[in-house]
Amino acid sequence: MPEVAEDREVSQASFAFGEVCIKFESADRTWLSYLDRRYRNFSVASRSESFVVRFEPTSAPLPPSLLTPLAAHLEAVHCEPKASGYRVRTETSQCEIDLRSRRAILRGPSAMYPLDNVLRHLLPLLWEEGLLVHSALVADAAGSGVLACGPSGAGKSTLAKLAHGRALSDELSAVKLEERGAISLALPFWVSRPGRAHLRAILHLEHGARHRLEPLRPEDALRRLATQVLWPVWDEAAMARSFAYLTELAEKVPAFDFSFAPTEDVWDFIDKEVSWPSSPIIRR
Amino acid sequence: MGLRRAAHVAWRRVGDETVLIHLRSKKIFVLNSSGGFFWHGLDGARGTEEFLESLTLDDPLPDGASVRIEAFLQDLRQADLVDAGAAPDEAPASLPEFPLPTFVPPELVWQQEVRNFGQSCAFMGTDPPCAVNPTT
């Protein structure tokens, strides 16, 4: 019974990406240890609704430029729609994604980059309740939070560090809309810990000589936010869904251009200037 | 011949502007308030002349208004946001009032291709543009 023998050796690890739980399975325990190094803070018990990614290492050598098995190696991704999902190929890896059965089989060298290449596409597809946004998330003790958006170098990590214990993530956050308003959840990238907050504002960052906050019209907020969203580009229905969430967020959550100097008083400034909206945010 | 909004385009009004997403080319387009008015009327029954007839403005139409409308419709065609040719299945939808007291040329004021990972270096490990990856 070779299949049983193989299954006996398969180990599992589950991690939460917002409210999406992914269970990883593999006989390659070293590969699973890489996951643990990256996502340890977000380790969860497996759930029945988990999406399952089974990793099968191939004998292909690691790319010569790869410094460590955890490092980045971007490859062109070719995506072919299938009956209930997608076949995703790169030069050195392949992934069969079945959205109906909520399973994927990933084959590639024993490193993180084959998974990275799939995750950046898969996570926006699986997060059906809202958007994934390139942002830091900072919450206060009462559970209200601020999303700080911007491209690399805009100051997300700086602002998160200056928030000290209040930062939940410094690179990527999930956002969803509920009856009571917008909720943001921390994702495991990079300095992060599990948590969520009711969004009271979205800040679009840039460095400046002093702290300066400019309210944005919804039209302008949308333009800023559109470039910071991880779009599910493989799937038209998911794109339409994300677009609807984007427009709703732009209209419902106060947004600001925020230039700041990296000083210890920056969160005092934000907390003083950015208060809760005068009326509750109601989803349409 | 009229134009109609393409089926592969989703759209919403946000503030004074109308925002479109081309679901295949993955591009977002923003129309000014005047452009949003004309976009709303693109049901296959209207062309430039029909639009001109539907305008009820406080001031007379300026010279060149039809040229500006035609240029706008051409921009929409070039961006594959509208379909041409087919006759409408239904009677023309009623148009709202032009949102401005005087004619303002309809314009496509912003466009942006969106990507799967935005500008994030999440998933990119230590290589540029990510300066720091605490996991390595």
Interface residues (C-beta under 8 A of the other chain):
Chain A: R37 R38 L67 T68 L70 A71 A72 H73 L74 M112 Y113 D116 N117 L119 R120 H121 P124 V133 H134 P151 S152 G153 S157 E171 L172 L187 F189 W190 V191 R217 P218 E219 L222 R223 A226 T227 Q228 V229 L230 W231 P232 V233 W234 E236 M239 A240 F243 A244 T247 A250 E251
Chain B: H8 A10 R12 V14 G15 D16 E17 V19 I21 L23 R24 K26 I28 V30 W110 Q112 V114 R115 N116 F117 G118 Q119 S120 C121 A122 F123 M124 G125 T126 D127 P129 C130 A131 V132 N133 P134 T135 T136
